[in-house]
Amino acid sequence: MLNVNIKKTILFSDYKAEFFLLFATILWGSTFPVIHYGLQWIHPFMLIFLRFFIAFIVLSILILVNIISINYNIFTWNTFKKSLFLGLIGFVSYYTQTYGLLYTTPHRSAFITQLLIVFVYLFQYLFLKKTITIKQWFSLLLDSFWFLYIIFWISFRKSYYQ
């Protein structure tokens, strides 16, 4: 019998999800200045269209080459309606955030976006009737602490230097 010892890497470790979450967060956070710069040259709607069209092309190629497989049995009319509704909410959210970058700085936009953490727990409780766990309360307190710290730090800095 062949005994193969696969070297432990981040792709095979117990922290795979955390690694990719961190990677996605870094990518997402780095797009704020890029989008802000792009808005100097193109309308927000066209910028969003190009960004998601490129993502569509890349994803289509990955599906056609069979790097990503799709379970076609999940496509029902009910799934389509729910996906369309969630896509509409996502588009409105993304468009307003991108349009807002015309009038504010990237770090302020990212700061406002981080408030979604609070709303996720609130909507989870109100609409899904799920209780908030101890870990979620802790992360909510940390997020609120940093949110208040930054607000007071900015207001203190403005009043101190004026």
Secondary structure as GFF3:
##gff-version 3
##sequence-region A 1 162
A	DSSP	alpha_helix	16	38	.	.	.	ID=ss1
A	DSSP	alpha_helix	44	64	.	.	.	ID=ss2
A	DSSP	three_ten_helix	72	74	.	.	.	ID=ss3
A	DSSP	alpha_helix	77	100	.	.	.	ID=ss4
A	DSSP	alpha_helix	106	113	.	.	.	ID=ss5
A	DSSP	alpha_helix	116	128	.	.	.	ID=ss6
A	DSSP	alpha_helix	134	161	.	.	.	ID=ss7
###
